[in-house]
Amino acid sequence: MTALTAPAATGTAHTHGSPRLTRWLLRLHRSALLVWTVFVLLGSALLLWLAGPLTDAAAEGWRQYNACGMTPRCSYDQDAILLYKSTYTYVAAAMAGLPFLVAAWAGAALTGRELESGTAQLAWTQGVSPTRWLALRLAVPAVAVTAGASLLVLLHRRAWSAAEGRIDTGKPWHDVWTFHANGPTTVALALAGLVAGALAGLVLRRTLPALLLGLALAAGVWGTAQLLMPHLWPAVTEETSLQQGYGHLYSGIQVDHGLVTASGGHVPEPECYTTASGGCAKELERLDAVGYYSTYHPVSHYWPLQLTTGALVLAVAGLGTAAAFWLLRHRTATPRTTA
């Protein structure tokens, strides 16, 4: 693979200040900026509607439903309930997809297309160093992504809080999409997607392959963060009797669960689902089980988990940024000539 040699700076180097370079970058990617602005404005409008009239209508529908006691002639506003549910789902899914949208754009257009088309090399002949070129292409989108994603997170949390305790089918705090959409991990993941896409473009220097690699890298970051998140903060373990069953199996983020033996040990639960069957009773007796244990994260762990996961994702984004600058400098370094 041939190196991308950066031309020597010309006398015009000092005439291209940061404001001018930023304006050129915004013009070059004005379509993406327009799409992002529309996305943020539309999402904000939907979340404001969700937090106000739509939540109120759905809450009233559930009040009517619970009041009539499921009688044959029960009359309630089912349409409002279903509209709330579908709107919440679509908005949360869109926010969950932010890292992938950003990564796809960054890989395909921000670096991949510019290197493939020669736009980047042209900029380097105009006195813009490769390092400064890349710094602007990461910094300017990062500001836009951070501002837009932060606004959506604040509005989503407002909408979710407005429905808490009022809508029976409202998502719990530990629902995967809700967990991220309500906190700064959404912003951190979007920034990691930006870095992943930019790095993919620098590696492949072609539009479509960089888009696919950017998506793959973003998916890897998202999946790894989700896998490690429950283990980034000490979890709580609760033990209950066999008669009580599991205490918090579905009320938080689960880390582990199983049986408590008479000696106080924790063992995996056997493949049976009730002590009412003879097989399960015999298996529990064989294991000398006296109760259940559940290791989980309660709602009080929400912010510690958000902050530790966000910090981890940002650290990965920082490493990706360092790798991108190293790769660009390596490829654009002027070859040394021997006398």
C-alpha positions in Angstrom: 0.0 0.0 0.0 1.5 3.3 -1.1 2.0 6.1 1.3 0.0 9.4 1.1 2.8 11.9 1.0 1.8 15.3 2.2 3.1 18.1 0.0 5.3 20.7 1.5 3.5 23.8 2.9 3.3 26.7 0.5 3.3 30.4 1.1 -0.5 30.3 1.5 -0.3 28.4 4.7 -0.8 31.4 6.9 -3.8 32.7 4.9 -6.1 29.8 5.8 -7.2 30.4 9.3 -9.3 28.1 11.4 -12.6 30.0 10.7 -12.0 29.7 6.9 -11.2 26.0 7.1 -14.2 25.4 9.3 -16.5 27.2 6.8 -15.0 25.1 4.0 -15.6 21.9 5.9 -19.2 22.9 6.6 -19.8 23.7 3.0 -18.3 20.4 1.9 -20.5 18.5 4.2 -23.6 20.8 4.3 -25.9 17.9 3.3 -24.9 15.9 6.3 -25.2 18.9 8.5 -28.7 19.6 7.2 -29.8 15.9 7.7 -28.4 16.0 11.3 -30.2 19.3 12.1 -33.5 17.8 10.7 -32.9 14.6 12.7 -32.4 16.5 16.0 -35.3 18.9 15.4 -37.7 16.2 14.5 -36.5 14.0 17.4 -36.9 17.0 19.8 -40.4 17.7 18.6 -41.5 14.1 19.0 -40.0 13.9 22.5 -41.7 17.1 23.5 -45.0 15.7 22.2 -44.3 12.4 24.0 -43.6 14.1 27.3 -46.7 16.2 27.2 -50.0 15.5 25.3 -49.2 12.0 24.3 -48.2 10.8 27.8 -51.3 12.5 29.3 -53.6 10.9 26.8 -52.0 7.4 27.3 -52.1 7.8 31.1 -55.8 8.7 30.9 -56.4 5.6 28.7 -54.7 3.4 31.3 -56.7 5.0 34.1 -59.9 4.2 32.2 -58.8 0.7 31.6 -57.9 0.0 35.2 -61.1 1.6 36.5 -63.4 -0.6 34.4 -61.9 -3.8 35.7 -61.7 -5.6 32.3 -65.5 -5.8 32.1 -67.0 -6.9 28.7 -68.1 -3.3 28.1 -64.9 -1.7 29.2 -64.3 1.6 27.3 -60.9 3.1 27.2 -58.7 5.1 24.8 -56.7 2.2 23.3 -55.5 4.3 20.4 -53.7 6.7 22.7 -52.0 3.9 24.5 -50.8 2.2 21.3 -49.7 5.6 19.8 -47.6 6.3 22.9 -46.0 2.8 22.8 -45.1 3.0 19.1 -43.8 6.6 19.3 -41.6 5.8 22.3 -40.3 2.7 20.6 -39.4 4.4 17.4 -37.7 7.4 19.1 -35.7 5.1 21.4 -34.7 2.9 18.5 -33.5 6.0 16.5 -31.4 7.2 19.5 -30.0 3.7 19.9 -28.9 3.8 16.2 -27.1 7.2 16.5 -23.6 5.6 16.9 -24.1 3.6 13.7 -25.5 6.5 11.7 -22.6 8.7 12.7 -20.0 5.9 12.0 -21.4 5.2 8.6 -21.3 8.9 7.6 -17.8 9.4 9.1 -16.4 6.4 7.3 -18.1 7.0 4.0 -18.0 10.8 3.6 -15.8 12.5 6.3 -12.6 10.7 5.5 -13.1 7.8 3.1 -14.7 9.8 0.3 -12.3 12.7 0.7 -9.3 10.5 0.5 -10.7 8.5 -2.4 -11.7 11.6 -4.4 -8.5 13.5 -3.7 -10.2 16.3 -1.8 -7.9 15.7 1.2 -4.8 15.7 -0.9 -5.9 19.0 -2.6 -6.3 20.6 0.9 -2.8 19.5 1.8 -1.4 21.3 -1.3 -3.1 24.5 0.0 -1.0 24.7 3.1 -3.3 22.7 5.4 -1.3 20.0 7.2 -2.7 16.5 7.3 -2.8 16.7 11.1 -4.8 19.9 11.0 -7.1 18.5 8.3 -8.0 15.5 10.5 -8.3 17.6 13.7 -10.9 19.8 12.1 -12.8 16.8 10.7 -13.0 15.3 14.1 -13.6 18.5 16.2 -16.3 20.2 14.2 -18.6 17.0 13.8 -17.8 16.2 17.5 -19.3 19.5 18.6 -22.4 19.0 16.5 -22.9 15.4 17.6 -22.4 16.3 21.3 -24.8 19.2 21.2 -27.5 17.4 19.2 -27.2 14.1 21.1 -27.2 15.8 24.5 -30.4 17.7 23.7 -32.1 14.5 22.6 -31.0 12.7 25.8 -32.3 15.5 28.0 -35.7 15.5 26.3 -35.9 11.7 26.3 -35.3 11.6 30.0 -38.0 14.3 30.5 -40.4 12.2 28.4 -39.6 9.0 30.2 -39.9 10.6 33.6 -43.3 12.1 32.7 -44.7 8.6 32.1 -43.1 6.9 35.1 -45.8 5.4 37.3 -48.6 6.6 35.1 -48.4 4.2 32.1 -48.5 0.5 32.8 -46.5 -0.5 29.8 -43.9 2.2 30.2 -40.3 0.9 29.8 -38.3 0.3 33.1 -35.1 2.2 33.7 -33.0 -0.9 33.0 -34.5 -1.5 29.5 -31.4 -1.5 27.2 -32.6 1.3 24.9 -34.1 3.3 27.7 -31.0 3.0 29.8 -28.8 4.6 27.2 -31.3 7.1 25.8 -31.7 8.5 29.3 -28.1 9.2 30.0 -24.7 10.4 28.6 -23.7 7.0 27.3 -25.7 7.9 24.2 -23.4 10.9 23.6 -20.2 8.8 24.4 -21.3 6.1 22.0 -22.1 8.6 19.2 -18.6 10.1 19.6 -17.1 6.7 19.5 -19.0 6.1 16.3 -17.5 9.2 14.8 -14.0 8.1 15.6 -14.7 4.6 14.4 -15.9 5.8 11.1 -13.1 8.3 10.6 -10.5 5.7 11.4 -12.2 3.3 9.0 -11.9 5.9 6.2 -8.3 6.5 6.9 -7.5 2.7 6.9 -9.4 1.9 3.7 -9.5 5.2 1.8 -12.6 4.1 -0.1 -16.2 5.1 0.5 -18.3 1.9 0.7 -15.7 -0.3 2.4 -15.0 2.4 5.0 -18.8 2.7 5.6 -19.0 -1.0 6.4 -15.9 -1.1 8.5 -17.1 1.9 10.4 -20.4 0.2 11.2 -18.5 -2.9 12.3 -16.2 -1.0 14.6 -19.2 0.9 16.1 -21.0 -2.3 16.7 -18.0 -3.7 18.4 -17.7 -0.8 20.7 -21.4 -0.9 21.5 -21.5 -4.6 22.2 -18.4 -4.5 24.3 -19.7 -1.6 26.4 -23.0 -3.5 26.9 -21.2 -6.6 27.9 -18.8 -4.9 30.4 -21.3 -2.4 31.8 -22.8 -4.6 34.6 -19.3 -5.4 35.9 -18.0 -1.8 36.0 -19.7 -1.1 39.4 -20.1 -3.4 42.4 -23.5 -5.2 42.3 -25.9 -6.0 45.1 -26.6 -9.6 46.1 -29.9 -10.5 47.8 -30.8 -13.9 49.2 -34.4 -15.1 49.6 -36.0 -18.4 50.8 -37.3 -21.0 48.4 -40.9 -20.0 49.3 -40.2 -16.4 48.5 -38.6 -17.0 45.2 -36.3 -14.5 43.5 -36.5 -11.1 45.0 -35.3 -8.8 42.2 -34.9 -11.0 39.2 -36.7 -8.5 36.9 -36.4 -5.2 38.8 -32.9 -4.2 37.8 -29.9 -5.1 35.7 -29.1 -8.7 36.4 -25.5 -9.9 36.8 -26.1 -13.4 38.2 -28.6 -15.6 40.0 -29.0 -19.1 41.3 -29.4 -21.2 44.4 -28.1 -20.8 48.0 -27.0 -24.0 49.7 -27.2 -24.8 53.4 -23.5 -24.1 53.7 -24.0 -20.6 52.3 -22.6 -21.4 48.9 -24.0 -20.2 45.6 -24.6 -22.7 42.8 -26.3 -22.4 39.4 -30.0 -23.1 39.2 -30.9 -26.5 37.8 -33.0 -26.8 34.7 -36.4 -26.9 36.4 -38.8 -24.0 36.9 -40.9 -24.9 39.9 -40.5 -26.7 43.2 -44.1 -28.0 42.7 -42.8 -30.8 40.4 -41.3 -33.9 42.0 -38.2 -33.6 39.7 -37.4 -30.1 40.8 -38.0 -30.9 44.5 -35.6 -33.8 44.3 -33.0 -31.7 42.5 -33.2 -28.9 45.0 -32.9 -31.5 47.8 -29.9 -33.1 46.1 -28.2 -29.7 45.9 -29.1 -29.0 49.6 -30.7 -25.7 48.4 -32.3 -23.5 51.0 -33.0 -20.4 49.0 -32.2 -18.2 46.0 -29.7 -15.5 45.4 -29.9 -12.6 42.9 -26.9 -10.3 42.0 -28.2 -7.2 40.3 -27.9 -3.4 40.0 -30.8 -1.5 41.6 -32.0 1.9 40.3 -29.6 3.6 42.7 -26.8 2.3 40.5 -28.0 4.0 37.4 -25.7 7.0 37.4 -22.6 5.1 38.5 -23.2 2.6 35.7 -23.8 5.5 33.2 -20.7 7.4 34.2 -18.3 4.4 34.3 -19.6 3.1 31.0 -19.5 6.5 29.4 -15.9 7.0 30.7 -14.9 3.6 29.2 -16.4 4.4 25.8 -14.7 7.8 25.7 -11.4 6.2 26.6 -11.8 3.8 23.7 -12.7 6.8 21.5 -9.6 8.6 22.7 -7.4 5.6 21.7 -9.1 5.5 18.4 -8.4 9.2 17.8 -4.7 8.7 18.7 -4.6 5.7 16.3 -6.1 7.9 13.5 -3.5 10.6 13.9 -0.7 8.1 14.1 -1.9 6.4 10.9 -2.3 9.7 9.0 1.2 10.9 10.0 2.7 7.5 9.1 1.1 7.6 5.6 1.8 11.2 4.9 5.4 11.3 6.2 7.8 12.5 3.6 10.1 9.7 2.7 13.7 10.3 3.6 16.2 10.3 0.8 19.8 9.2 1.2 22.7 11.1 -0.3 
